[in-house]
């Protein structure tokens, strides 16, 4: 059972990283095809279709709100919908996630995936800060050193993006805000999946957040994009030489990528050792892979300018940010072992009590 659990967690973590790499690359492809207008947000509707479709895998039963629930969540049934209050909690997180992801992927279309990769890897540190605030996790001096190292790297990125022009700098600012808010969503998701009597399963959390986001973005398409369809969608597609068949493949890729990413990420968040912080470490690995893949796939193409290419300052920023994340991760591991050892020593020091 333990080996199966480890294998499942490892597969979920690998899928989380792989699909996390493909997402900003697909957004860049969508921009190149004229499908990524930042005001229309049509591609974001398909982005959330993926996790919303997880709802099809959940049965019709609804779990009654328990009067008491232990900390252990293994008893939760993935095939049941949660109680009403749990649904509201997940829907509230969805509004946070919509804001964060619109900021992130609008930023990608302006600043490019390489700058996105550098800034977005700061999710590790944001999860640490929010975990301290919401989950009451204490941070050691070494952990705080990792936090400040990451913010130093982000400062280098901000200065570099400013040199590349106003649009790139604006995109960088959007990604900075989006990364912070997205990390907040991670921590709250871990909170409602692991603590309290209104806990929620991985599939239900993924499905509810997807459904709420889809409804909000569909309403935006009807209220805003539909009256500007020619200007925001058809004309850019025509200028890019994109057919509807090509557009369909791009949107399908975005939907499938986020379908796998949402499920694997929520599973990682719930079951992988370290919870939200471990998920943040995986984001650091994802950042490195996005940086490399973008430079290979898009530098020197019609998709964009210097923001898509490797530069020494970008590489330095990436090394500092990811390095700070690794410092934080190593410090977290050391602190966890120390706390476990202290707990064992405290347990062993308790004298045996004889009962007559």
Secondary structure, 3 states (H helix, E strand, C coil): CHHHHHHHHHHHHHHHHHHHHHHHHHHHHHHHCCCCCCCCCHHHHHHHHHHHHHHHHCCCCECCCCCCCCCCCCCCCCCCECCHHHHHHHHHHHHHHHHHHHHHHHHHHHHCHHHHHHHHCCHHHHHHHHHHHHCCCCCCHHHHHHHHHHHHHHHHHHHHHHHCCHHHHHHHHHHHHHHHHHHHHHHHHHHHHHCCCCCCCHHHHHHHHHHHHHHHHHHHHHHHHHHHHHHHHHHHHHHHCCCHHHHHHHHHHHHHHHHHHHHHHHHHHHHCCCCHHHHHHHHHHHHHHHHHHHHHHHCCCCCCCHHHCCCHHHHHHHHHHHHHHHHHHHHHHHHHHHHHHHHHHHHHHCCCCCCC
